[in-house]
Amino acid sequence: MPLVANKIEEIRAKYGEDTVVVLDESITPLSYPVNTYPTKITSHNFDKQPLVTGLLQGIKGQYLILDTGVINIRKFTSYEVEVSAE
C-alpha cells in the first residue's frame, strides 16, 4: 500500500475523497485447469455463427476451450451473450 498511497491521495485531492475506495479483502486464487486440449484448433466466430454449443474443457488466458473449438473472448468483448447449461 505505501507504493500507491501518494497516488491515491493525489487522485482524491483532484477528484474528491469518494473517488477511490481502498478495499481490505483477501485475494481469492482462481484455477481453471484445462481438462483436454484440442488436437485441431477450430476458432468459433459469433459474427459467422451466432450459436455456439459445446462442453467447456478449460480456460487458458483469453481463450475458452470447448470440445467443439475455442473462443477468443477478448475478440468479442462488447458482445452480449447468453450461456446456458443443459
N, C-alpha and C positions, 0 to 999 in steps of 0.2 A: 504493500500500500504506500510506503514512503515515496516510491518512484513516481507515482501518479498523483499524489496528494496536491502538489503545487499546480498541476494542470487542471485538476478538478476545481480547485479554488479559483483559478483564472476563469474557467467557464462559468462558475456560479457568479462571480463578480460581474461578468459581462452580460449574462443572460438571466440571472435571477437564482435565488437559493434553491428553488424546487426543480431546477433543470437536470440535476444529477442526483440520483439516489444510489447510495453505496449499499450493496447487498452483502449480508454476512451469512451466506449459505455455503454449505459444503459442496464440493464438486462431485457430481454423480458420474461415475465411469459408465460408458455405454459400449457394448460389444455386439457387433453384427457379424458373426462368423459366416463365411461362405461355405455352404454345405457341399456344393458341386459347382465347378467351373465349367462353362460350356466348351465343347470340343470345337464347334464352329460358332463364331460370334455373329449373331444377327441383330442388327440395331432396329428397334421399333421407332416409328416416326408418327406422332399424333396428327401431323398435317396430312399424311397419306392414308393412315389407318386410325380413325379416332377411337376404336375399341380395341384394347389390348387385353388379352387374357393370359394367364399363366400362374405358376406357383413360384412364390418368392424363394429363391435359393440363398440369397445373401445380399449384402451391400458392400461395395468396395469403392471408397471415395465418393464420387458423384454419380456412380452407376448403381442402378437397381438391377440385380441379376435374377432373371426369371428363367424357368425351364424352357421358355419359348424364345428367349433373346434378352437383350439388355436395353435399358432406357437410360440415356444421359439426362439426368434430372435437371441439371443446370440449363440445358438447352431449352427446356420447357418451363422456365421459372414463372412466367406470368400467366400460364395456362391454368384454368380451373378444371380440376379433375375430381372424379368420384371413385373411391376404392370400396370394393365390397368383398367379403369373404363368404364364399358359397361352398 
